[in-house]
Structures are given as structure tokens and as C-alpha cells.
């Protein structure tokens, strides 16, 4: 400041020559020429931070209301709306502290209630965080503080959760303000900073239970400093603490208590709020309440989300790789004699350990781990700036060095991409090898050039150039990653930062309801019927986020499992239900036309399988401590597959999900008296559920043309048009008919497509729905000797059968949890996956989830069942694929027991074949199938590994058939003996020579 003052000091002017004194009333300047000067009271030191805050404001406010509200967001937005609407607020530990709700209620009061204003306050807090490094410019340096603010502007995690109505962005802001207050007081001795930290702690306590972690970390560090500091630093630190005195502590505690008393009691309107603020209180007035700390400690045992211990170690390099790299470099290279720097190191280390140890791990915790890294990165960049690296990097030699590094990095990226790509022929492989060799030569030449130029140009020139090139590449990737997750697909879970996200079908449905309300003239008085689940914890409701989206419809009503007689469906133009909860209300749905949609969806979580189940550890007394460990064999096996490497690279570069995203489905039903809906966003088809439609076939299938394509290796491909484009979508299984036709069942479109022997499409039928002739993600198909087609209608929990043209003939089955019983609940299914039909006319069905096989007659009459839960002979754990051999024996893919079982027609265990590693994953797409050919060889698919394996009748592996880039699921043997494989990822059926 002294230097600034000296630079801006203006010396006094020399005495002017005597002039004639003007009369007091005479104007000195001419009329109309008066000059005014306005001094803007802004220190130029503020300007970079204000500019960055403005950029952050634009990024956080841009299209803020577009993304569908997440389940948690809808809870927070709705209960804040109730407070705004005059219904009051009572603190509930499940939804954390009261501050969010009170701030959002204020936002609604000022700006109205909608999706944009629901996220307005979090966005403003996200902007405020960007400016906070200004207060740390003495600790980070001015350039370092600016660098930290830049990282906060574009951080993928900070930007995403600044546009997300949860408490976490408030936690981040108050944690940083707490840290600033503590360390600015220690540096200056000014009590205002101490009071700032007390207010920040109070607001943090009123926000979320992370207060205990965010307070614990600086407390432990400062306690350690009290004992470990030496010399003058120890004396100064202790003097600062003692200088506060009792009065300052009393004022701080009083401020903390007063703030939380007001907030937890909603400004003294709900005094019971004190019962839940901390712990469960044994007071008469607090009966039936649970303290926030008690509730969330219990939740850690529940481990919501079930994420592995390495969850944050996966997310940090995936999203926050720039702060991570620079922060780690700062720990290695900087090492100043400054307490704040070492606190940031301790802060990051402690936060990673604590949050990774906690049972509940969620992506919205990621900013808490990123924050200390950003401060460390700012410190490093500030040090480089102060050393003149910026000027050196922009010299001709610095730019040349940076350019060479850029060239090498792009060449390395291309080299990796070519190595991951799958090739179809030896000639193509040779071409790829030559290209990779050329790129390796380029990389080696650049490396050699840098080694040669380093001593010649000097370290002070080369290192800044290298830093410039590295920052250019990393910064571009960092910004791209942030823009993609926040604007390209903010509510499409193709990356793990987007967690169980509400799909855009929900606002689409709410808009349709608004249209119907206007069309019927009922407006906000229109009655809406909603599914409240079964009340058993397994069958979930649709209440969230619809409670938020339908908040203005006061006549919405919920039913539990069944619709009782007190509800007159004629009064309810619309009904919304989970697709898994429809069985008890099938008859009532005849009054409605229904469409299928997705309620929410999530990123594929196959990475969980890398977590070691049997971990090393050590015992202390009677307690065993387990060391976090990984399945390195499975990781190596996964990465050794070129297709898996390609999927990983496509995910990293283009955010293409490496597997199928999971989803919860729902149906939106409209009374048949209301004009039909427009096309559904997901291609849903109205369900014909009326009884009189029993023999109706859903014919609204798009026209498709296909031709049989022959490959040089002798294989044939069904399901592509003349231009080589797939006409199938998500083919799950295939069966051969006695007439030589192929019957393919497609999961997502919920249909059956029939191919002629020449590869053209003969017919197709089906569509999403619960009506006769409609399906919910069917997985299995078989053709009886008489030509009738049987389909495992998996998530309608039934089997349907048709004549060869697709005419509906009958169905059987309903939803039920048999809990592995082989004596109770016959003809009840959890999720039937496969069908096989014997020459004797018996229909075998794997009742996946109920851990058994059921056997029926061709008309659905129950005959017997066998299996049961377990890993013993004849027992199952996720039985999926099923086939019958010439003797009528059943071969079953016992997936999670990692074996194929051979059983007699009555279910007696005959043989178990251990399969190579590859079936252990519990991913929804990892459903293997089996077939037996005329030679008695067993063919099994490995969907996640993209291969088909052939065993002999004794279980010896004979052959492995790679499906390059594919995901083989269903498998069958054609009437000509050829092997038929349904490739769910390649969207084709391949016909291969008989193994």
C-alpha cells in the first residue's frame, strides 16, 4: 500500500504568478462550458475480481431454469415455497439446516416462484465465492488470488452446484469465509476478522451438518499449531489467541447462538426448532423429534448411494484435474514458511480422508475437496507470476517451447486414441501400427528437442514455456469439461457428476398437464391422481419432483398401491404412476391412454466392481481395521480389452457413457375423453390397455428396410439397411423359427422384429406399455415347434405369446417377490429374462430376481419350479440365460455365482461349469445368455467384455470369439446350425459359422 501511495502521490504545484482577482459573483468559465468531475471510489485492485465475478454471474445465470429439478432440489424448492406461501417451516434434520429454505422463501417473495428463482440464491453464492480470494491476497499474493478466482469461475463442480439448489454451495462459501476470518485475524490482530469467522460458523451451522467437519479441520490444525510452532512464530500465534480476551469470545458465542436461535425457530415463530438443531433432547416439548447430528450419524451406516471408498479419487482427476495437478505441484515446489499454505495442505488431506471414510459419498461434496486445491494452485501460479514466468513465456523462445509441448501433447493424445481403437482386418492393424510409430517419432523428436534446447536457452526460458503449453492444454480441457456438464447435458447422466437426475420428461409432463388444465377449463383446480408407492419402501412414489412442479394444483391426490372406491376416476383427467407399480391398478387404467417416460436416470456404475470385497487389514484388540483395496486383476483385465479402452477414451473426450444408464420409469395417463398427446420425447407409444383390445397388435412401428450383409470372414449381419445403418435398437435376444425366420426382441423400443432368411424385415409388433401385445423392456424370446412366439416381457413381469404374424394369443404372470422360494407363488415373476421351449411342449422361464426357474405348458399352465437362493448345486444368484439341449436338460447362466449349471428337466443339478472372470458385475447391462449346438457345445456371452466363449460338454473352454466394439447379449443356434448373436451395442444380429 505504501508503494501504491507513493506511485499515486501528486506533488504540490509551484506558486502561480499573481493574477487579477475576479469578483466573487463573476463566472470564471464561459456559460455552457462548466466541467464536472466524478471520482469513482473503486480501488483498481478490486477490478480483476469484479470482472471475474461478472463473468461468473453470466455463467451461473445463463439458462438457469432449463435443467429439470433434481429430487433433492424439488424437496428444498417446495418446502421453501410452503414457507413463502404462508404454511410455515419446521426444521427437519433429513433436509439439513433452515438457512436455505428461508433464503429461498425471500427470493420467491421478491421475484416469484419458478425453476429459475429456485436456483437464484445458490447462483449468487457461487458468484460471491469467486470474489472471496480477494480477501486472501496477502496469503496468496495478488496474482495468486486472481488465479484462484479464475479457477473458481470455470470449475466444473463449483459451476454445477452453484446452479443447483442444495445446501452445499452455502457450505463452501461459509467454510471459506470461516477460514478467511481465522487467518486474517491471526495475520492482523483485528477483531473484526474474528467476528467474521464467528458469523460464518453460525451460518454454516444453520446450513448443514458439514459444520462439524468444516469446523473440526481448522480446529485440529490450530490446536497443533499451538503446540508445534517454535520461536517467534509460536509467541506471535499464542499472543494473537490470548489477545482476544473473554469479551470477544462472549460476543462471538452470543452472535452464534442468536443467529441460530432466529433461524432454527424461523424467527421465533416455531420454538420447537431448537429441539432438532443439535442432538435429540430429552425434553417433554421435544418428544418425537430427532437431532440433526444423531440423524446424520445414523445415515453414515446406511451409506446412501453405496459408493466405493475411491469415489472422490475418481471424480477429482475427472473434473478438477487442473486444481489437482497444480495443487500437488504446489505442495512439492512451494513449501513457504507460511501457516496458511500448510493449513491448505492439511485441509485437503483431512477432507479427502474424512469424506472418503464417511458412509455417504455424493458428487456435491466434491467442491469441499476442490476448494483447498484451488487455493494451493493459486499460490503456485502467483509465485510463477511474481518470478516473471508470464513475461518469459511470451518471448519468442518461450512461445516456441510451449508450441513444441502442445505438438507433443496432441501427438500423444492421437497415439493413445489409435491404441484404443478396434480394427477389423490385419491390413487396418498394420496401418494403425505405422501411424502410431510415426506419432511416437514425433513425440520423441519433440522431447529430444526440448532436452537439447533446455541448456542452450536456459531454464528460466524453457520452464515458463513448458508451463504455458501445459496450462493451455489443461485449461482448454478444464473449460470444455465445465461447459459440457453444465450446458451440453446438464440433466442427462452421461457423466458421474450428474447423480440420479430428473429427466426432462418431468417438465414436459407438467407442461402437458398445464395444457390439459387450460383445455378442460379447470385450470389450477384440475384434479390429478398420483402414485404414492406401496408403502413398503421398495415400490417408490412419484411425489418428488412432482410436488414442486404441480405445487399450484391444490386438488392433487395420492393413492397407495390400489385405487380405492372413494376415488371416482372420471374426476381425474390425468394420472401419474411408477411403471413398476401398475399391476394392482391394471383394471382402472382402462379409462386412460398411457405413455411411458423416465422419471430419473443415473450414470452406469460398473466402476463399483473394482472395489475389493476381501480387503487386507489388521486387528487391534477385538476390532479389525480394513485397508481400502482394489481388484487390480479386474482393472487390468478390463483395460487390456481394446474395446474397453476405446469406450473409456470416448467417455473422456466426448462424454459418451461407457455403458447403459440406469433409469426409473413412470407412466403418464390421460383420460380417454381428453385429446391425445403429442409425440413423447422418448418415443413412447400410447398403451392399449382396454380389455376389448386384447387381440390388438400395436402396429405403429416406423417403416424399416434391411438387407443381409456378408462379411469377408464368412459372418453375416442382420439389421442394417443398404447404407450400413442399423435398423434395430438395443436387440436383447434372438430366436430361430422352424420356417427359417429370425425373431429378434428389442429392449428399449419394446418390440419384436422378424427377419426373412434373406435379411429383409418380414414384420414387427409391440411397443412400450402394459397392454396385451405391448412390452416393458423384453429380454427373452423363443419359438415353439408350432411356430408360436413366446416373449419374456421382463418389466411387465409376465410371458406373452403370439402367432407367427404377431397376433396376441395369451399371457400369464404377475409381479411378486418369492424371496427365492420354490414352493410359494407359482406363476409370479420378478423379472423374467429368458425362455426355452422343449420338444415336449414345456416352456422354461428364468424367474430372475426370484432365483428360480419355472416350467409351464404352452398355454401358461403352471407345472413345476426349481432352484432357490444360494451358491450350492442347483441354486441360483441372478439366473439369466437359459437353453435346453437335445436330452431336454436345462443349461442356466448362473450369473453372480460365475458359473453355468446343467440341470435335469426336473431341476436336479448335473454339472457346474466355472466361467472365466466377467460375470461378476452387477451392472444392468451385464446379462449373459447361453445356447447349446448340435455338437453339444455350450456357447456363452460376456456382454461387458464383448466376447462369446465356447465350452465343450464337460466345461473345457474351446474357443473365444471377440465381438469388436460390441456387447453380445442373447445367443441362439439357427435352423442351419449357425450361431446367432444379438449385439445390443452394435444394434445388429450377427450370424457366425457353427463353432
N, C-alpha and C positions, 0 to 999 in steps of 0.2 A: 504494500500500500504506500510505503514511503517513496518507493521508486515511481509509482504511478503519480503520486502527488508532485514529485519533482518534475516529472515529464510534463505535467499539465499546468505548472506554475507560470503565470504571466507576469513579467517584471513591470514595475511601475513606469509609466511613460515620463519622459523628460518634461519639465515645465514648459508650457506653451507660451508663445510670445504674447505680450499684452494686446488685448483687443478691446474694441469699444463695447461697453456693457449695454445690452439690449434692455428695453423696458420690460418689466415683468409680464405685461399683458400681451406683448407682441409675439406672434408665431415665429419661431426660428426656421421652420421648414415651410415650403410652399403648400398651399391648400391642395388636398388630394394626393400628397406625396408622403403622408405620415407612414413611418415604418414601425412594425411591431415585431418583437422577438419573443418566441415561446421556448422555454427551456424544458426539454423532456427529462424528467427525473429518473432516468434508467441508466444504471451503471453499464457501460459497454461489456463488462464481464458477464452480465446476465444474457446478452443477446444470443450466443450459441445455444444456450439451454432453452430459451424461449422459442427459438426457431425449431429445435428438435421436439419440443412439446407440441408445437403446432403441427409438425409432420405426424407425430404420434396421435394427435387428435383426429386428423384426417383418416389415418389408417384404422383407428378404433371405431370411428363413427360411420365409416363407409359401409353401406348396406347392412347396418347393424341388426335390423329386424328380419333379414331374409331367412336365416337359419332357423329350422324348427326348434322349439324349446325342448331341451333335454328333460328327462323325467325329473331330475333334481331341480332344474331351473323352473319347471312348472309348479313344483311344490312351493318354492320360495316366492315366485311371482304371485301365486294365488293367495297365499296367506298374507303377503303384504297388501294385496288388493282387498282382502277382508278388513284389514285394519283401516285402510283408506276409505272403505265403503261403510265404516261405522260399526262393524261387527266385533271390533276389538282384537286384541292379540294376547295370547298366553304363551309364555316361553315353553318350548318342548325340546328336551335335550336331543332328540333324534334329528332335529333340524338346526342344531348348533345355537349360536347366540342371537340376541334380539336386534343387533345393530342393523343388519341387512334389511330386515323387514321394516324397520322404522324409517330408514333412509329411502327405501323404495316407495313406501306409502307417501312420503313427502314428494318424491318425483312424480307419482301419479297425481297428487294434488296440484302440482304446478303445471304438468304437461299432459295429463291424461294417461290412461292405462292402455298400453298396447305392447307388442313384442319389442319395439324399439325402446320405449321408455323403461321397460322392464330391465333392459341391459344398460341403461344410461349411466347409472351411478357406478357400476363396475368399470365402465369405459372411462369415466372421469378419474377414478382412482388409478387406472392404468396410465393415464396421462400424467397424474401427479407423481407417480413413481419415476417417470422419465426425468423430472426436474430435480429429484432428491440428491443425486450425486453432486449437484452444485454445492450442497452443504458439506460435502466431503472433499472439496478441492484442496484443502490443506493436507489431508491424509493421502489423497490420490495424485495430487498435482493437478493444475488446471487442465492440461491436456488429457490426463488420465480420467478426470471427472467427465470431460466431454466424451471420451471414448466409451466410458461406461454408459452414459446416456444414449449414445448411438446404438449400443448393443441392446439396451432396453427397448428402444424404438422398434427394432426388427426381430427381436427374439420370438421364435415360433410359439413357445409356451406362454410367455408373457402376453403376446398379442392375442392368442387364442382365448386365454382365460380372463383377459380384460374385456372380452366380448361374450361373456358367459356369466350368468347371474348365479354365482356361488360365492361363498364367503372367502375363498382362497386368495383372491386378489387383494381383499382388505387385509388379510393376514400378512401378505407380502409387504404391503405398504406400511402397516403399523410395526412390523418387525424391523424393517429398515429404519423407520423413524425412531424406534427404541434404541437401536444400535447407534444411530447418529447422535441422539441426545446423550447417551452414556459417554461416547468417546469425545464429543465436543466439550462436554463438561470436564473430562479428565485433561483435555488439552488447554482449556481456557480458564477453568475455575468459575465460570459464570453459572449462577444457579438457574437461570432461565433454561439452560440446556437440560439440567437435572429435572426440572418440572416438565419439560417436553417429553422426556423419557417416561415420566410417571403417567402423563396423559396418554401417551402411545400404549403403555402397558394396560391402562384401564380400557381403552378402546379395543385392544387386542383380546382382553378377557371377555369383553362383550361381543366379540365376533365369533370365536371358535376355540375349541379345546386345544388347538395347536399352541395356545398361550403357554402351556406347561413346557412344551419343547422349546419354543422360541425364547422363553424366559430362562429355562434351565441352561441352555448353551452359554449365553454370556455370563450367567451367574457362576458356572463352574470355571470359566476362563478367568474371570476377575478374582475368584477365590484362589485359583492357582497363582495368579499374578501377585496377590498379597503375600504369599509365602515364597515364591520363587524369584521375584525380582531382586536385584542386588544393587548396591551402591546408591548413587543419586537418584536413579530411576525408582528405586524402592522407596526412598524417602519422599520423593515428589508424589508418587502414587498414593501412599498412605496419608500424606498431608492433605491431598485433594479429598479423600474419603472422609477424613476427620473434620475437614473444614465445613462440611455440610451442616453438622450440628443437629440437635434434636428437632429444632423448629422446622428445618427443611424437610426432614423425614416425616414429621407430623402433617405438614402441608401436602406432601406427596401422597401419603396414605389417605388423607381426607379427600383429596381430589379423586383418587382411585375408587374409594367407597362411594362417594357422592355420584360420580358418573355412572357406576354400575347399578346403584340403587335406582336412579332415574330410568335407566334403560331397561333393566330386567323387570321393573314394575310398570313399564310403559307409562312413564312419567306419573307414577303414584296412582294409576288407575287400576292396577292389578297387583296387590301386595303379595299374593301367593307366588309371584315370580322369584322372590328370594329363596323359595324352597328348592328350586331346581338349578340355581346359579352355580353351585359348587358341588356339594355332596348331598346324598339323601339325608335329610334332617329328621330326627326322631321327635317331631313336634306334632301336636294334635292337628294344627291347621295345615300341616304338610302331608297328611295321610294320603297314600296313593300316588305320591309323586316320586320321581327318580332324579337324583342329582346328576348333572352333566358329566362329571368326572366318573362316577360309578357306571353310567350308561356306556360311555365310550371305552372304558377299560374292558367291560364285558364284550364289546364288539370286536376287540382285537382277537379274542378266542374264536369268534365266528369267522374272521378273515374274509370279509366280503370281497368278492372278486376272485379270490383264490389265486392271486398272482404269485409267481415264484420269487425267491429271495433276490434274484438278479434282475428284477423288473426295471429298477431305475438305472442299473448299469447298462441295460439295453436302450432305454429311452434317451439317456444323456448323449451318447455319441450319435444317436439317430437324429436328434433335433437340435441339441445345444452343443454341437461339436466345436464351434468357434470359441465360446467361453471355456469349454472343457480343455481344448488344446492350449489356449493362451493362459488359462488359469494354472494348468500343470506346469507350463513353461515358467510362469512367474514364481511358482514355488521352488523351482530348480535354480532359476537365474537371478532373481531379485534379492531375496533374503536381506532386507534392510533391518536396521536396529530401530524398528518402529512397532509399537504394540498393536496398532490397528491391523497391519499386514498379517501378523501372526494370529490375530484373532480370526481373520477371514479364513486362514488355513484351517484353524481349529473348527470354525463354524461349518465349513464344507465337510470336513471329515466326520464330525459328530452328527451332522444332519444326515449324511449318507448312511451311517451305521444305524441311527435310531429309526429312520423311516424304512430302511430295508428290514430291520428286525421286527417292526410293527406288523401285526397280522393283516391289517387293511392297507393295501397299496393301490393307489389310484393315480391317474395321469395328472390330475390337478394339483398334486403335491410337487410336481417337477419344478415349478418356479422357485419353491423354497430351497431346492438344491442348487438351482442355477444362480441365484442371487449372489452368494459369496464368490462364485466363479467369475461372474461379471465384474465384481469389484476388483478381484485379483487381475483379471485380464486388463481392466482399465489402468491398473497400476503399472503393468508391464508396458502397455502401449504408451503411457505417459512418460515412462523412463526412456523408451526409444525416441520419442519426440524430443524430449529435453536433451538427448545426446546428439540431436541433429540428423537422425536417420531419415527423416522426411526429406530434407534438402538433398542428402546424399543419394537417396533412392531416385530422385527426379533428375539427376545428372545423366548424361548420355551413357556412361558406363553402368550406372545403377539401373537404368531402363533396359539396357542390353542384358544385364544379368537377370532381371525379372522376366524379360521376354523369353530367355532361354529356359528358365524354370517353368514358365507357362507351357512352352512347347513340350517339355519333358512330361509334365503332368497330363496334358491332353493325350500324348502318345501312350502313357501308362494306362490311362482310362480305356483307350481303344484296345490295348493289349489285353486288359482284363476282360473286356466285353467279348473279344474274339475267343478267348479261352473258355468262356462260359457258354458260348453258342453251340447248339447241337447241329451237326452236319449230317447229310443224307447219303453221301457217297464218298469213296476213297479219293476221287478227284477233288471234291469240295474240301475234304480234310487236308489234302496237300496244299490247296490254295490258302486255307486258313493258316497252316503252319508257316508258309512263306511270308504271309502278311505279318504274323506275329514276330517272325525273325527280323523283318525289316523294321518293325516298331522297336524291337529290343536294341537294334543297332542305333536307332535314333536316340533312345534313352541313354545308351552307353556313351554315345558321342557327346551328348549334352553334359552328362556327368563328368566325362573327361575334360570337356571344355571348361567347366566351372572349376575343376581341380587345377587346371593349367592357369586359368586367369586369376584365381584367388591370390596367389603370392605376387603375381605381376601387378594387379590393380590395387591390391591391399584389402585387408579385412574390412576396413572402415568404408569401403565402397561396395564390396561384394555382399556383405551381410545385409545391409539395408536393401539392396536389390532383390536378394532372395526373399527377405521379409515382405517386400512389396508384391512380388509374384505370388507368394503363398497366400497373403491376405486377399489378393484379387480373386484367386480361385475359391478360397474358403468363404469369403464374403459373398460372392455371387451365389454359391451353393446355399449359404445360410439364408439369404434373402429369398431365393427361389423356394426353399423348403417352407419358409414362413408364409409366402404368398399362396402356395398350393394348399396348405392345410387350412388357411383362413378364408380364402376366397374361391379357390377352384372347386373344392369338395368339402365345405365345412360341416355338412351333415350326412356325408356318405363315408362310412367307416372303412376306407381303404388304407388307413394307417392307424397305428395303435394309440395315438394321442386322442383320437375320436372314440369315446368309450360308450358302448350301448346307447347310441344316439338315436333320438326320434327321427324317423324318416320324414321326407317331405309329403308323404301321403296324408299325414295328420292335418297340416294346414289345408291341404286340398279338400279333405273331407269336411273340415269346418267351413270352408267356403261353399261347398255344396249344400251344407245344412242351412247356411245363410240364404242361399238361392231358393231352397225349398220353403223356408220360412216366409220369404217375401212372396213366393209364388202362391202359397196357400192362404196368404193374408193373415197368418197367425203371428208373424214377427217373433219377437223375443218370448212370446207366450207359448210358442210351439212346444209340444211335449216330446221328449227324447228319452228313449229307453237304453240303458247301458248295462253291460255285464259286470257284475261285482265279483266274479270268480265263484269257486265252490266253497270258499271259506276254510279250505284245508291247507293253505299255504303252497300247494303245488299248482293249482289251477288259478292263474293270476287274473286280475281285473284289467279293465281298460281305462280306469279312472284317471290315471296320470299318463299323459299330459292333458287329457280331455277336460278335466276340471278347470284348467286355465282357459283353454280355447272356447269352452262353452259356458264361461262364467256368467254371461249375461242372460242365459236361458234358465229362468227360475223354475221351470217345470220339468227339469231333467230328473229321472228316477232310475234307481239301480235295482236289479234283481239278483238273487244269489242262487246259482245253479239252475233252478227251474223258474218259469214264469207262472206265478200263482193265479188263481181265478179272479183275484181282485183287480188284476190289470186287464183292461179292455184294449187289446192291440189295435183296434180301429182308431183309438185316440192317439196313437203314436205313429206319426208318419215315418220316423227313422228309428233304427236300432243298430247299435254297435256292440260287437262281441268278439272275444278272442276265438280264433279258429279252432283251438283245442277244447273249447267248452261248449260245442254245439250239439252234442248228442242228446242231452236232456231236453232240448228245445226244438228238435227237428220238426215236429208236427206244427208248431206255432209258426215256423218260418215259411210255411206255405203261403202266407199272406204277403210275403215280401219278395222282392228281387234283390239278390245279394251279390256283392263283388268282393274279391279278396284283395287285401292290401297288407303292407308290412307296418307294424306298429313301431318297432325299433330294430336296429341291426348293430352288429359288432364285428370288429376285426378278427380274422381267424387266429386262434391262439394255440397253434401247433407247437410254438416255442415252449410251452409248458412241459412238453415231454422231455425237454433237455434237463430238467431238474432231477437230480439223482434221488431215488426213493430210499435207497440204503446208503446213508451218509456216514463218513468216518466221524469219530468223536472220542470223547474221553469222559471218565467218570470222576466226580468229586463227591465223595461220600455215597449217598444213595441216588444222587441226581446225575443224569447223563447229559452232557453238553454236546450237541451235534455241530459239526463243521459244515457250512454250506458247500455243496459239491455239485458237479455237473456230470452228465452222461457223455463223457468225451468220445466214447466209442460211437454213440449215436450221432453226435455232431460231426465227427469225421466221416461217418458213413453217409450222412445227408449231404455234406459239402463235396464229397467225392463224386456225386452224381452230377454230370454236366447240366442236366435239365434243372436240377435244384439250384445250381449256381446261376443259371440264366434267370430263373424266377426271382432269385434274390437281387440280381443286378437290375432287373426290370422294376422291382419294387423300389430300390434305392434311387433309381434315376427317374422313373415315371410314376411311382406310387401306384403300380398295379398290384393289387392284393395278391399275396403268394398262394392263396387258397380261397375256398368259398367262404364268404362272410356269413356269419350266423344271423338269424332273424327270428323275431316273434311275429306271428301273423295275426290278422284280425279280419273280420268281415264287416262291411258297411251295407246295411239292408234298408231298402226304401219300399214303403208300401206300394203295392201294385197300382193303386189309384193315382200315384204321382208319376208324371212323365219320366221316361228313362234317363239315366245318367249319360253324360258324355263318356268318351273313352277313358279308362283308368290309366294313371301314369305308368303302372307296372304291367299293362296289357291284360288286366283282369277281364273275365267274361262272365256275364250275369249267370247266376246258378239257377237251373230249372229244378226246383225242389218240390213243386206241387205233385201230389200223388198221381194226378192224371197224366203227368209227364214221364211215367215210369218207363215206357218203351221208347222214349225220345232220345235220339243221339244228337249231341251238341255238334252242329255242323259248321259253326262259324270259324272255320280254320282257313288261314290265308293260303292262297294258291301257291304251290311249290312244285318245282320241277327238278328232277335229279337224274344223273346218268352214272352208270357204273364206270369207275376209273381203275385201270390196271396199272400196277407199278412195275418197275424193272425187276424187282426181286420176286415177282410172282404173286404178291399180295394184291387184293382188290379192296376198293374203298366204296362203301355205300354212304350216301348222304351228302354229296356235293353236286352243285349244278355244273353246267358246261364251262363256266368260268373258274371253277375250282373253289367256289364259296360254299361253306357248309349250309345246309338247309335244316339240319337238326339242331336242337338246343338242349344241352345237358342230357344226352342219352344215358340212361342208367342201366338198361339191360336189353337183351335181345333174345329172341327165341325163333326157332325154325319150324315152319308148319309142314304138314305132310304133302302139301302141294308145291313145296319149294320156295314159298314166300318167306320173307323175314319180317318179324313183328318186333318193333322197337318201341320201348316205353321211355318217354322223355319226362324228366323230373319237373323242371321249372315251368314249362308250358302245360304240364299235366295232360298229356295226350299220348295216344298210340299212333304210330306211323307204320304203314305196311308197305314193304318194297316187293316189287316183282323180281323174279330171278335175274332180269336184265338190268336191275338197278333203278328202274323208274318207280315212282310212287304210285301204288295202286289205290290207296285210300288212307284216311286218318280220321280219328274221332277223339272226343274227350274235351277237356277244358277245365279250368280251375272251378271248384265248387264242391258242394256236398250232395248234389242231386244225383239221381241214377244216371250213370254214364259219364259222370264227372269225377275228377280226382283231386287229391291234395298230395302233391309230390310223390307219385307212384315210383316204386323201386324195382318191383319184380314182375315178371311176365312168363307165362308158359302156354303151350298149345297142346290140347288134349288130342288123343288119337282120332276123335270125330271132327277135329278142326276147330272146335270152340276155343276161345281165347280167355285165359284167366289172368287177372291183374291184381297184384298186391297194392291196394290203394292205401299206402302207408299211413298218412296222417289223417285219413278218414277212418282208420282203424278197422278196415274191412277188406274182403275179397269181392271183386265183381267179375262176372263172366259174360261173354258176348259171343255172337255167331261170327264167322269169318268176315262178314261185311261191317261189323261194328254195332249190330243191333243188340241192345241191352237185353239180357236174358234173366239175370238174377244177381243176388248179393247175399252175403252173410257177414256177421261180425259186428262188434261194437267196442267202445273204449272201456278198458278195465285194467286194474293193476292186480295181477295174480300173485305178485311177490314171489315168483319162482315156483309156485305150486303146480304139480302135475296131476292134481285131483280136483281142484276147485276151478270154477269159472270157465267151463268149456265154451268155445266159440267166442271168447272175449280176447281182444288183441290190445297190445300196447302200440306196437308199430311194425306190422308185418312187412318183411323185407324181401323174401324170396318164395317162389312157388316151384314145385316139381310134381309132375303127374306120372304115375306108374302105368304100366301096360294093363294092370288090373283095374284101372279107373279110380285110383285113390289119389287125392290131392294133398300133398305135404306142404305145410306152410311154416316158415320160421317165424315164431312169435317173439321177435326181437324186443328186448326190454322186460318181457315176462320170462325169458330164459328157458324156452321150451319149444318143441316142435309139435304142431297139432296136425292131425290127419282127418280128412273129410271125404265124403263121397262127392261125385261130380256135381250134385245138386246142393252141396253145402251141408249135408247131414253129418254131424259130428261122429267120429269113430273112436279115436283114442288120442293120447298125447304122451310125450316122454321128454326127459331132460331134467330140469331143475337147476337151481343156482349153485355154482361151485366150480372147482377145478379137478374134480375126480372124473374117472371114466364115465362117459355118458352124461355128464353135467356140462352146463354152458355158462359163459360170461360174454355176452354180446354175440350171440349166434346170428350170422347174416346169410352168407351164401349157402345154397342147398342144391344138390343134384342127386339123381338116382342112377345106379349102374344097371347092367343087364340082369343081375340077380335080384334087383329090387332093393338093394342096400342103399341107405342114405349116407351121403358124404356132406358134412356140415363144416363151414368155416367158423370155427370157434374163436372169434377174433381176438378178444383180450386175454384169452388163455394161450394165444400164439400157437395154435395147432389146428389141424384138420382132423375131424373124427369120422370114423366109419362105424355105422350102426346098422343093426338088422332092421327089417321093416317094422318090427315091434319096438325098436328102440334099445335093444341090447348092445352095449359097446363091444366092438370087434377090434378096432385098431385106432391108435392116435399117431399122427404124423406131426412132429415139431417143425414149424416153418421157420425160415430164416428171419432175423430181426426185420420188422417192417409193419407188423400188425398191431403193435402196442399203442400207437397213437389213438387218442380218443376224439380226434377231430371228426366233425360231422361228415366230411367227405371221404374218410378212410373206411370204406365199407367193402371188404373183399368178397368175391364170389368164386365159385368152383364149378368145374364141369368134368365129366368123365367121357373119354372117347371109346371107340370100338375096341381098341387095343388094351383097355383097362387102365390107361394112363390118366392121372389126375392133373388137371390144369387149374392153377390158382392165380388170381390177380392181386397185385400190390399197388393200389391206387396212388398212394403218396410217393412211391419210388418209381412209378412209371414203368413197370415191368410185369411180365407174365412168366410164371415158373411152372415147369412140368416135372411131375414126380412119377415114379413107377408105382405099381400096386402095393409095394412094400414100404413106400415112403422115401426112396432114394431119389435125390434130385438128379434129373437127366438133362435139363435144358433150361436156359433163361432167354426170354425173348424181350428185348428192350422196346419200349414204345416211346420213341424220341419225342419229348415235349408233351406227352400225353398223360392222361390219368385213366388207365384201364379199370373199369368197374365190373360191369356184367360180362359174363363169358358163357358161350354155348357151343355145341357142336352141330353143324349143319347136316342136312339130309345127305349131302355129298361127302361128309366126313371132314370138311374144312372147319377150321377153328374160327369162331365169330367173337370179336371183342368189341364191346361198347366203350368208346373213348369219350368220357364225359367232358374233358377239357378240350380235346380236338374237335368235338361235335361231329364225330363220324362213327361208323361201324366198320371195322377192318375184318376182312376175310383172309385168313392165313392158311398156308399148307398144313395138313394134319401133322402134329409133332410125333 
